[in-house]
Amino acid sequence: AFTLVRCLFMAGVGAVVGVHVAWGALPAALAILALTLVPYVASGRVAAAAVITWRTAGPLPQAAIVASTLLGGVYYPTRVIPGWLERLSDVLPISYGLRAVRQVLLAGSGGGAVWD
């Protein structure tokens, strides 16, 4: 529930400052987000197995979250980070997913335009 409130707040702030969002492309953006989450299921399963085996998940889930958010373009575009880190960010699925969602929602491109 808190995440929904936070998302609605951010959408409201965006509307106030004049961000144009192509709301008609929301289904395509949600499909892209769902496809982006699929690779992270494996790390979730490994963490769940670690909890069952050793009674702790260890640092794996936190490391995956930190690496994805810092290197995947959540807070800033991946093109502004140093070259060697940019190559590392190209390995993360979230980089491609966020670029595609931004292209669909903010630039109004169709799903076919971001497919590759």
N, C-alpha and C positions, 0 to 999 in steps of 0.2 A: 504494500500500500504506500509506503514511504517513497519508493522508487517512482510510482505513478505520479505522486504529488510533485516530486522533483522534476520529472519530465514535463508535466503541465506548467510548472513554474518557468522552466527554461524556454518552453514554447511561447509563453506569455511575454517573457523578456525579449525574445527574438522578435515577436510581433511589434513590441513597443519601439525597438531600435530600427525596425524596418527590414528585417530579414525576410526575403521572399522564399517561401517553401512551396514546392509543387505537391500539394496534398493529394492530388490525383495519382501520383506515383507511389503513394504509401504502400500499396500491396507489393509492388516490385521491391521496394526497400526492405520490407519485412521478409520477403523471400531471400534476399541477399543476406540479411542478418542471420536467418536460419541456416543458410549454407555456410556462413562464416563460423558459426558455433560448432558445426560438426567435427572439425579437427580437434577441438578442445574436449570432446567427450572422452577421448583416449586418456588424457592427463587426469580427468576426473575419475575414470575407472582405476587408474593406477593409484591415485590418492585413496580411493575407497578400499582397494585391496590392501594398501599399507595400514589403514585403520583397522581392518579386520585382522591382519597378521600381527602387527606390532602395537596396536592400540594408539597409534599416532600417525598422522599423515606426513609429518616432517615438513621440510621447507618446500616441497615440490609445488603445491598449489600456489603458495605465495610467490615463488619464483616465476611461475608461469604468468601470473597476473601482473607482476611488476615488469617483467620483460615485455609482455604484450602491450601494456599501457604506455610505457616509456619509449619503446622502440617501434610500436605499431602505428603511431600517428594519432593517438587519442588526444593528446594535449597540444601537439604542434605537428606541422607537416613533416613527413620523413625526409624531405629534400633539404631541410635546414640542419640536419645533424651531420657530423663528420662522415666522410666517405666510407670508412671501414665499418661504421655503425649502420650506415644506410644499406650496405650490402647485407648486413645481418638482419635488418628489418625486412628485407625482401623475402626472407625465409618465413616470416610470421604471416599466417593467414589473415589476421586482423587488419594488416596493412591494406591488402587488396579489398577486403570487405568494406572498410571505412571509405576508401577512395570511391568505390562503386556507389555506396549509399549517398555520399556527398554529391557525386555526379548526378544521381537520379533525383534526389530531393532538392538540391540547391540549384543545379543547372538545368533541370527539367529534361534530362536525356532519358531515352527509353531504356528498357532493360536490355535490349539487343545491342545498344551502343556500349554497354559496359561488360558485355559477356566475356570478352577475352581479357 
